[in-house]
Amino acid sequence: MADEFFALQKQGTWELVPPPISGSVLGSKWTYRTKYNSDGSVARFKARLVAQGNQQEFGLDYQETFSPVAKLPTIRILFTIALFHSWNVHQLDVSNAFLHGDINETVYMRQPKGFEDSAQPTHVCRLRKAIYGLRQAPRQWYTTFTTYLLQIGFQHSQSDPSLLILHRDKLQIYLLVYVDDILLTGNDNNKMKELIEHMKHKFTMKDLGLAHQFLGIKIASTPDKYFLSQTNYANSILQIAELHKCNSVANPSFSKPPDQHSEDAPCFDELLYRKIIGSLQYLTLTRPDIAYAVNALSQHMHKPEVVHTVMLKKLLRYIKGTLEFGLPISRSSLQLRTYSDADWASDPVTRKSTSGFCTFLGDTLVSWTVKKQNTVSRSYTESEYRALASATADTIWIKRLIKDFSIDHKQPVDVFCDNTSTIALANNPVFHARTKHIEIDQRFVREHILNNTIRLLPISTVDQLADILTKPLATARFKLLRNKLTIGPRSSA
């Protein structure tokens, strides 16, 4: 607490003034957290002073609050391209990041408990800098940091505003910011070291060396491979569910709904169900093999029934047996390919279909999506076409993103679809009554085919990798597709 208070004083975070006659004074509160290393050992005990921003009023105490953070596919693509060029990826951590942001509004806060000024105990803190807990703090920090980078020659990526790029002659440096965690890579180690020292003088920043843990994801590296995993996080979910000693199963989903009786007791109460599902959504960052099961269970968070708790228990038992699984990033070509699929009318209540698509950069899986479609499709072809349009949009975004990394993907991106009617519809310039309700999707896909942005190719249903993202599968087929997605333990990666 004393260290935190000293840091606040050093930054000139506030000045003590008499309480305002009119105007609200926010409360302040100490929070405590134990931070762990990737191996589970205690790194440090952290205290943080936060303002009680839940008392702020929009338009009076703050205006805009939105702050961009790096998209997860961008992180995977950065590692893939760095590995391709044999570049080092450095990791930086900004201490008390939000305290670097200046605030424009007049905000008062009570003095922190235990550290009140004995000479002026009734005075309040008039904030000069953003502090944790304020609604506008993340935005102010992002603005302050990126403004500094723009001044020294960086530019925002057009595809992801959290990626900043420095191109000067033959120099290439890429900086990715996720709140106070930063990844830095490029083709000149000496220039990167100079940049790190420069940033250290401007901000309170720690150089953590080569990337080894980012956003709770463990990054194991060898000269020609990275392996991203969340073993400790998966273990913590099992501890919350009290299933850390359970027997494992080989499949995360039921291929047919389990039998249930009205008198059966739920495996988890509603609050615990929501807590576990929220945690599992974060686990899917490195585990696309559970993406469909998590998506299906997430649709019942408002009122989970007994059958849903049974399905969740099976998913957790699957995770128990696959704790060491993760996502490998390997050195290969930088050719994009996408797989798109849909399961028609799969929701028995709403009859909406499920879209699933995934994109590879070389041999590395960099992006995947599972989503229930917004509208009911009247045919299998229509559901496949809606999925194809979404997959095309995501592929175009990735193609633009890798162009920011100076990777010019000149040839069309291969997009694989297993529905011949959908492929015919995409290449057929005729519109008629049966397709006019999806005309916008049709025109969108067709335009990019004609512009050679994508190339739509048929693929057999047996080889359709996105099948694992749209429906529950038999165990043998599930394992086959999981292997093709490259998901497995580090030893086999």
Stockholm file with secondary structure:
# STOCKHOLM 1.0

chainA/1-493         MADEFFALQKQGTWELVPPPISGSVLGSKWTYRTKYNSDGSVARFKARLVAQGNQQEFGLDYQETFSPVAKLPTIRILFTIALFHSWNVHQLDVSNAFLHGDINETVYMRQPKGFEDSAQPTHVCRLRKAIYGLRQAPRQWYTTFTTYLLQIGFQHSQSDPSLLILHRDKLQIYLLVYVDDILLTGNDNNKMKELIEHMKHKFTMKDLGLAHQFLGIKIASTPDKYFLSQTNYANSILQIAELHKCNSVANPSFSKPPDQHSEDAPCFDELLYRKIIGSLQYLTLTRPDIAYAVNALSQHMHKPEVVHTVMLKKLLRYIKGTLEFGLPISRSSLQLRTYSDADWASDPVTRKSTSGFCTFLGDTLVSWTVKKQNTVSRSYTESEYRALASATADTIWIKRLIKDFSIDHKQPVDVFCDNTSTIALANNPVFHARTKHIEIDQRFVREHILNNTIRLLPISTVDQLADILTKPLATARFKLLRNKLTIGPRSSA
#=GR chainA/1-493 SS CHHHHHHHHHTTCEEEECCCSSSCEECEEEEEEEEECTTSCEEEEEEEEEECGGGCCBTTTBSCCCCCCCCHHHHHHHHHHHHHHTCCEEEEEETTGGGGSBCCSCCEECCCTTCCCSSCTTCEEEESBCCTTCTTHHHHHHHHHHHHHHHTTCEECSSCTTEEEEEETTEEEEEEEETTEEEEEESCHHHHHHHHHHHHHHSCEEEEEECCEETTEEEEEETTEEEEECHHHHHHHHHHHTCTTCCCCSCSSCSSCCCCCTTCCCSSCHHHHHHHHHHHHHHTTTCGGGHHHHHHHHTTSSSCCHHHHHHHHHHHHHHHHTTTEEEEEECCCCCEEEEEEEETTCCTTTCCCEEEEEEEETTEEEEEEEEECSSCCSSHHHHHHHHHHHHHHHHHHHHHHHHHTTCCCCSCEEEEESCHHHHHHHHCCCCCTTTGGGHHHHHHHHHHHHTTSEEEEECCGGGCGGGGGTSCCCHHHHHHHHHHTTCEEGGGC
#=GC SS_cons         CHHHHHHHHHTTCEEEECCCSSSCEECEEEEEEEEECTTSCEEEEEEEEEECGGGCCBTTTBSCCCCCCCCHHHHHHHHHHHHHHTCCEEEEEETTGGGGSBCCSCCEECCCTTCCCSSCTTCEEEESBCCTTCTTHHHHHHHHHHHHHHHTTCEECSSCTTEEEEEETTEEEEEEEETTEEEEEESCHHHHHHHHHHHHHHSCEEEEEECCEETTEEEEEETTEEEEECHHHHHHHHHHHTCTTCCCCSCSSCSSCCCCCTTCCCSSCHHHHHHHHHHHHHHTTTCGGGHHHHHHHHTTSSSCCHHHHHHHHHHHHHHHHTTTEEEEEECCCCCEEEEEEEETTCCTTTCCCEEEEEEEETTEEEEEEEEECSSCCSSHHHHHHHHHHHHHHHHHHHHHHHHHTTCCCCSCEEEEESCHHHHHHHHCCCCCTTTGGGHHHHHHHHHHHHTTSEEEEECCGGGCGGGGGTSCCCHHHHHHHHHHTTCEEGGGC
//
